[in-house]
């Protein structure tokens, strides 16, 4: 399958350099990267975290914005509010409180 992607110049340069250094094609590098990312997604969905470990060194957690979002959504819990809490929120939306003196002063300073 042929896939086309747009990369920032810095990543494109790194892709070319890595391919040359490892003696692989750019397609092979992208395939390896995709395989690693698929494994990372599977592990995060299982509730695992990805880390690197060196002999005698502290661990380093690996994350990307997508993996972090998957982790957050996997731990999502329904929000349950009492009837009185819902009524209070509705009342605050209908009649929000006046701004405090500190908020008013901060607003004036920013203008």
N, C-alpha and C positions, 0 to 999 in steps of 0.2 A: 504494500500500500504506500502510496506517495502522500506525504504530509508536508504542508508548507507552514512556516511559522515566522513571526516577526520577533526579533530579539534586539535588545539594546546593543549598540556598537561594542560596548565593553564585554558583553557575554559572547557576542559573535567572535570577537578577537580571542577570548579565552577558549572558546570551542575549537577554533582553528589551531591554537597553540597546543591544547591538550591532545587533539587528534594526531598532530605531528609528533609530539613527545611520546605518545603511546603506540604509534604506528597503526592507528585505526582510522577509519573514515569518519567523517562528521556524522553520518547516519548511524554508525556503530556507537558513537558517543551518545547520541540522542536516545538510541534504543536502550543503552545501559542506564541512562538517567531516568527514563520512563519506567524501566523495570524497578529501579530503586525507589522511585516515588510511589509506584503501585504497592510495593511492599510496605512502605511507610504508612500509607493510607490504611492498609489492612491492619497493621499493628495498632494504629491509633483507634480504629473502630473497635478493636478488641479491648481497649482501655489501657494499652501499653504506652509508655513513653520511649522515645528513641534517644540513646545516649552513645557517646564514644567513651572508651575507657583505655587508658594507657597504663602500663606497668608502673605502679607507684605514683600515678598522677590522679588528680581529681577528675571526676566525670564531667563531661560537657554535654548538655542537652541539645539535641538538634530539633529545630522547629522552623516552620514556614507559616506565613499567614493562613494558608489553606489548612494546614495540619492543626494549627491553634483553633481555628473555627470549628473543625471537626471535633476536636476535644471538648470544646464548650458545648456544642449542640448534643454531644453524646451524654452529657451530664445534665441536660435540661430537665427541669422538674416543673410540673404545672403550678401556676400561681393560684392559690385559693384565698379568696378574700371573704370576710364576713359581710353580711348585708349592710351592717353599719359602716364598715370601711368603704364599701362601694358608694353608699350615700354621702359619706364625707368627701370622697374624691369628686363626685358629681357636684357637690356644693362648692368645692374649691374651684372647679372649672367654671361654674356659673358666676361665682362671686369671689375672684381672687383677692387675697389680702393686699392692702396698700404697701408699696415698697418701704422698707425700713430707712431710717435716716442715713445709715452707713451706705446702703445701696444707692440712694439718691446722691450722696456726696461722691461716691465712686463714679457714677454716671456723669456728674458735672466735671470731674477731673479729666475724663476721657474725651470730652468735647472740645 
